[in-house]
Amino acid sequence: MGPYILRRLLLVIPTLLGILLVNFTLTQFVPGGPVEQAIARAQGGGDVFGGFAGGNNDAGADELDTASNSEYVGARGLPPEFIEELKAEFGFDKPPVQRFLNMVWNYARFDFGDSYFRSISVVDLIIEKLPVSITLGLWSTLIAYLVSIPLGIRKAVKDGTPFDTWTSGLIIAGYAIPGFLFAILLLVLFAGGSYFQIFPLRGLTSDNWDDLSAIGKVLDYFWHIFLPVLAGTIGAFATLTLLTKNSFLDEIKKLYVMTARAKGLSERRVLYGHVFRNAMLIVIAGFPAVFIGVFFGGSLIIETIFSLDGLGRLGFEAAVARDYPIVFGTLYIFGLIGLLVGILSDLMYVLVDPRIDFERREG
């Protein structure tokens, strides 16, 4: 197992390089880069994209007319020295290849630099925002398992019955509903929309958090996180339930189950004493993969809709503002977490079922 893990760890390096190279290349062709954003802010425009969208006012037309005479849209009236200082500050005075190699060297040491527009290091921002995203992913995954495993077992035992039929309909409907649509529905119904004001609209804590007791802080935290976690659970819940059901059905049909029943063991003893251990191998071993799926798939949408200050929302806002150090830093962390969790998932399979040998399969 050691050589297999070492090979997987070594593959992390070229994979991360590929992620950085693709995204770095794409940013070279995206309009409205950091220099243009800084120029727009210096001129009081606030955002450069209004210039690209056009407009009816004379100022917008003047900026577009000068685009052919300047490398940066909206640079009229600014001295060339100021533009060169901006390019040097953001590192755009160097060739792209040199900038990419410098970025790779810095990222190998987890030095992501400073945000262009926030005056704070990217590492500090990631450390500040990452717990929110991990919290959402972890709670959503745990709740999905707590609901899906008992329901999946029940569906396997009641296979073909009305219970199995109508629960399958609900599961398929839940899987088909987009996460963002379900999140909006929860807000409308239970967070002060057109119906009930039961849960808060945004944030993870109340304004009077520091004044609450220890129990009050715990209750306040769960009160705020209930709707976001519920919205993030729906997709994983459907997949896990059907996976559990199918895994149990495969085991129930095997010869050892028939033998156990022939010995006179009760149905409960057969299910939970024999079938459960074997059927749960793939479900339990897949926990890291399910977590990373929820972590990646729901972080941006859920955090944005519920106004949670997490890593997904941070990356989205940085992409809109062309704050490239944050964009590349969050992509690097997301990619690294995904790759390491993939290795952890393989280790879980081996720990749960020692008969699995990845080295022999590769050979």
C-alpha positions, 0 to 999 in steps of 0.5 A, spaced: 500 500 500 505 504 501 508 504 494 501 506 491 500 512 496 506 514 494 505 514 487 498 517 488 501 523 492 506 524 486 501 525 481 498 530 485 504 535 483 502 535 475 495 535 477 496 541 481 500 544 475 495 543 470 490 546 474 494 552 475 496 552 468 489 552 465 487 557 469 493 562 468 492 561 461 485 563 461 486 569 465 490 572 460 485 572 455 479 575 460 478 582 459 477 587 465 483 585 468 486 587 475 489 593 472 483 596 468 479 594 475 484 599 478 484 604 473 476 604 473 476 605 481 482 611 480 477 614 476 471 613 480 467 608 476 467 603 481 467 597 476 470 596 469 465 592 466 460 598 464 465 600 459 465 593 456 457 593 456 457 600 453 452 605 454 448 611 452 452 617 456 458 621 453 463 618 458 462 611 456 462 613 449 469 616 450 472 611 454 470 606 448 473 611 443 480 611 446 480 603 447 484 603 440 489 608 443 490 605 449 492 598 452 487 599 458 480 601 457 478 607 461 485 609 461 484 616 458 487 622 462 491 618 467 499 619 466 503 613 463 507 613 469 501 611 473 499 605 468 506 602 469 506 603 476 500 599 476 503 594 472 509 593 476 505 593 482 500 587 480 506 583 476 504 585 469 511 588 467 514 581 467 513 576 461 507 571 462 512 565 462 516 568 468 509 570 472 507 563 471 514 560 474 514 565 480 507 563 481 508 555 481 514 556 486 511 561 491 505 556 491 509 550 492 511 554 499 504 556 500 505 563 499 499 565 495 501 573 496 496 578 497 490 580 495 490 586 490 484 590 493 483 587 500 490 589 503 490 582 506 494 576 505 491 570 501 493 565 506 489 569 512 483 570 507 483 562 506 484 561 513 478 565 515 473 563 510 475 555 510 472 553 516 465 556 514 465 551 507 468 545 511 462 546 516 457 546 511 460 540 507 461 536 514 454 537 517 451 536 510 454 529 509 453 527 516 446 528 516 445 525 509 448 519 512 444 519 518 438 519 514 440 515 508 443 509 511 436 507 515 432 509 509 436 505 504 436 499 509 428 500 509 427 500 502 431 494 501 427 490 506 421 493 503 423 492 496 417 492 491 412 495 496 408 501 496 413 504 501 419 503 496 415 506 491 413 512 494 419 513 497 423 512 491 419 518 487 420 523 493 428 521 492 428 522 485 424 528 485 429 531 491 435 529 486 432 532 480 431 539 484 437 544 483 440 545 489 440 553 488 432 552 487 431 548 493 435 553 497 431 559 495 424 555 496 427 554 503 428 562 504 421 564 501 418 559 506 421 559 512 426 565 512 421 571 512 419 570 505 412 570 503 410 565 509 414 564 515 419 567 519 422 561 523 430 562 521 434 567 520 436 570 513 443 570 513 450 569 516 452 563 521 451 567 528 446 573 531 449 580 532 448 579 540 453 572 539 458 575 544 452 576 549 449 569 549 451 563 554 455 557 551 448 553 550 445 559 547 451 560 542 450 552 540 443 553 539 444 560 535 449 556 531 444 551 529 439 555 528 443 559 523 446 553 519 439 549 519 437 551 512 444 552 509 445 545 511 438 542 509 439 545 502 446 542 501 444 535 503 438 534 498 443 532 492 447 527 497 441 524 500 438 521 494 444 518 491 446 515 498 439 512 499 439 509 493 446 506 494 445 503 500 439 500 498 442 497 492 448 495 496 443 491 501 439 488 495 446 485 492 448 482 499 441 479 501 441 475 495 448 472 496 448 465 499 451 466 506 444 470 507 440 464 505 445 460 510 444 464 516 436 464 515 436 456 514 440 456 521 434 459 524 437 466 525 432 472 526 431 477 520 434 482 524 440 478 526 441 477 519 440 484 516 444 487 522 449 482 524 451 479 517 448 483 511 450 490 514 457 489 515 458 487 508 453 492 505 456 498 508 463 497 506 462 501 499 457 506 503 462 508 509 468 508 505 465 513 500 464 518 506 470 522 503 468 522 496 461 524 498 464 530 503 468 533 497 462 532 493 458 536 497 463 541 499 465 543 492 458 542 489 454 546 494 459 551 497 458 557 492 451 557 491 449 555 498 454 561 501 451 566 496 444 565 497 445 565 505 450 570 505 455 566 508 462 568 508 465 562 506 471 560 501 466 558 495 463 565 495 470 568 496 472 565 490 466 568 486 467 575 488 475 575 487 473 572 480 468 578 479 473 583 481 479 580 477 483 579 484 487 573 481 491 571 487 485 570 491 482 566 485 488 562 484 489 561 491 482 558 492 483 554 486 489 551 489 486 549 495 480 546 492 484 542 488 489 540 493 483 538 498 480 534 492 486 530 490 488 529 498 481 526 499 481 522 493 487 518 496 483 518 503 477 515 500 482 509 497 485 508 504 478 508 507 476 502 502 482 498 504 481 500 512 474 497 511 475 491 507 483 489 507 481 484 502 482 490 497 489 491 494 490 497 489 497 495 488 495 488 485 489 491 481 494 496 478 499 491 476 
